[in-house]
Amino acid sequence: MIVKFSKSYSNILNIKKDFYKNNNINLKIALKINNFYRKQKKREKCKVCKKKIKDFFIKNTKESLYFLAKKYNLKIAGEWWFGTDIPDLYRSLLQSKNKSNEKIYNKNLNKYLFEIVDELQNVIDKKKMSSQVHMIFKKN
């Protein structure tokens, strides 16, 4: 089995800058989608494992994927766990800064957090708790 983790996030801030520039547009789209789902009947059971939602709710992606593999008699041929959890946190911290101490805040944030973004994300990825996964299944 092949297991891969993370990639460098050195360019991630530049790539996702427009997310904050277009925040109002993104918010309107998200609210429209949320209103659509809010109008639907609430499910009582998970569509995959048929457990009650309250029991299933705390399960994560990893457990769901392993459950599907077992249920359909599939073998995991490869998996790549990756995410943007820590870069997202970093961007959030940049956006929530106090304007009076902006220079000091940015300097410390860049000095202490930016240097270890990749390592922190790698820890999350190795624990298979990251925001994304690509998985290849084979039929047994």
Backbone torsions as a table, in degrees:
resi	resn	phi	psi	omega
1	MET	NA	141.2	178.5
2	ILE	-101.8	129.2	176.2
3	VAL	-127.8	124.5	-179.7
4	LYS	-121.9	151.1	-179.6
5	PHE	-133.4	143.2	166.7
6	SER	46.4	171.8	173.5
7	LYS	-153.8	169.8	-178.4
8	SER	-69.4	142.0	179.5
9	TYR	-112.3	23.2	-175.7
10	SER	-61.7	-30.5	-178.9
11	ASN	-101.2	0.7	-172.4
12	ILE	-62.0	-35.1	-178.9
13	LEU	-66.3	-40.0	178.6
14	ASN	-69.3	-37.2	-177.2
15	ILE	-66.3	-38.4	-173.8
16	LYS	-102.8	15.6	-179.9
17	LYS	-60.6	-37.0	-176.7
18	ASP	-65.8	-18.6	176.1
19	PHE	-57.9	-42.7	-179.8
20	TYR	-79.5	-33.0	179.1
21	LYS	-67.0	-34.7	-178.3
22	ASN	-103.8	31.2	-174.0
23	ASN	-58.2	-42.9	-178.9
24	ASN	-63.3	-41.5	178.6
25	ILE	-65.0	-46.3	179.4
26	ASN	-61.6	-38.2	179.4
27	LEU	-65.0	-43.7	178.8
28	LYS	-61.9	-41.3	179.1
29	ILE	-64.8	-45.1	-179.8
30	ALA	-62.7	-41.5	179.0
31	LEU	-65.1	-37.6	177.6
32	LYS	-63.8	-44.1	178.4
33	ILE	-64.5	-44.1	179.5
34	ASN	-60.9	-41.4	178.6
35	ASN	-63.3	-38.1	177.0
36	PHE	-60.2	-49.0	-178.8
37	TYR	-69.6	-33.3	-179.3
38	ARG	-63.6	-30.9	-179.2
39	LYS	-76.2	-15.8	-178.9
40	GLN	-79.0	156.2	177.4
41	LYS	-65.6	136.0	179.6
42	LYS	-72.4	133.9	177.9
43	ARG	-78.9	142.3	177.2
44	GLU	-95.8	-22.9	-178.0
45	LYS	-129.7	151.4	175.6
46	CYS	-66.6	138.0	179.6
47	LYS	-69.3	-24.0	-176.6
48	VAL	-87.9	-57.8	-172.1
49	CYS	-101.9	-5.6	177.2
50	LYS	67.0	13.6	176.1
51	LYS	-80.4	155.9	175.7
52	LYS	-60.6	142.2	-177.3
53	ILE	-57.0	-41.2	-178.2
54	LYS	-62.3	-32.5	177.3
55	ASP	-79.6	-33.5	-175.1
56	PHE	-82.8	-26.9	-168.7
57	PHE	-51.4	-36.9	-176.2
58	ILE	-81.9	-4.9	179.7
59	LYS	-71.4	147.9	-179.9
60	ASN	-107.1	-179.9	-177.8
61	THR	-57.6	-43.3	-177.7
62	LYS	-57.0	-50.3	-178.7
63	GLU	-64.3	-37.7	179.1
64	SER	-64.5	-43.8	-179.8
65	LEU	-66.8	-41.1	178.2
66	TYR	-65.9	-36.4	176.9
67	PHE	-62.2	-45.6	179.0
68	LEU	-61.8	-41.7	179.1
69	ALA	-60.0	-44.2	-179.6
70	LYS	-68.4	-44.5	-176.9
71	LYS	-61.0	-40.3	-176.4
72	TYR	-103.2	15.1	176.2
73	ASN	55.5	52.3	-179.3
74	LEU	-110.6	150.0	175.2
75	LYS	-106.8	137.9	178.0
76	ILE	-82.1	112.5	-177.6
77	ALA	-85.8	-28.5	179.6
78	GLY	-167.4	151.7	178.1
79	GLU	-147.3	143.1	178.7
80	TRP	-131.4	109.0	-179.7
81	TRP	-96.8	125.4	-179.6
82	PHE	-156.0	165.6	178.7
83	GLY	-173.7	-179.7	178.5
84	THR	-124.0	30.8	-176.2
85	ASP	-59.9	-51.2	-177.7
86	ILE	-73.2	-43.1	174.2
87	PRO	-59.5	-35.4	176.2
88	ASP	-64.9	-41.2	176.6
89	LEU	-62.1	-44.5	179.2
90	TYR	-58.3	-47.9	178.8
91	ARG	-62.6	-39.8	178.7
92	SER	-62.0	-42.5	178.1
93	LEU	-64.8	-37.1	176.7
94	LEU	-63.3	-38.6	-178.3
95	GLN	-74.9	-25.0	-175.3
96	SER	-97.1	16.4	-176.8
97	LYS	-68.2	155.3	176.1
98	ASN	-84.8	124.2	-175.6
99	LYS	-60.8	-29.5	-177.2
100	SER	-70.1	-28.5	-179.7
101	ASN	-118.0	31.8	-172.4
102	GLU	-57.1	-45.9	-177.4
103	LYS	-64.8	-44.4	179.4
104	ILE	-65.6	-43.8	-179.6
105	TYR	-59.8	-50.9	-179.9
106	ASN	-62.1	-41.7	-179.5
107	LYS	-60.9	-48.6	-179.0
108	ASN	-68.1	-40.5	178.9
109	LEU	-62.2	-44.8	178.5
110	ASN	-67.8	-37.7	-177.7
111	LYS	-69.2	-43.7	-171.7
112	TYR	-98.7	-35.4	-174.9
113	LEU	-97.3	-45.3	-174.5
114	PHE	-58.2	-35.7	-178.4
115	GLU	-65.9	-23.8	-176.0
116	ILE	-115.6	13.9	179.8
117	VAL	-55.6	-49.3	-178.0
118	ASP	-61.4	-44.1	-178.6
119	GLU	-65.2	-42.0	178.9
120	LEU	-64.4	-43.2	178.5
121	GLN	-64.3	-36.8	179.7
122	ASN	-62.0	-37.7	177.7
123	VAL	-62.0	-46.0	179.0
124	ILE	-62.8	-41.8	-179.6
125	ASP	-64.9	-42.4	-179.7
126	LYS	-66.1	-29.4	176.4
127	LYS	-79.6	-1.9	-178.9
128	LYS	57.7	44.4	178.6
129	MET	-120.3	11.9	-175.7
130	SER	-74.4	168.4	-173.3
131	SER	-73.8	-14.0	-178.1
132	GLN	-143.1	153.2	175.6
133	VAL	-149.7	140.1	169.3
134	HIS	-112.9	129.7	-175.4
135	MET	-134.7	139.0	177.1
136	ILE	-112.2	126.7	179.3
137	PHE	-109.1	147.6	172.8
138	LYS	-120.3	147.1	173.9
139	LYS	-75.3	136.9	177.2
140	ASN	-75.2	NA	NA
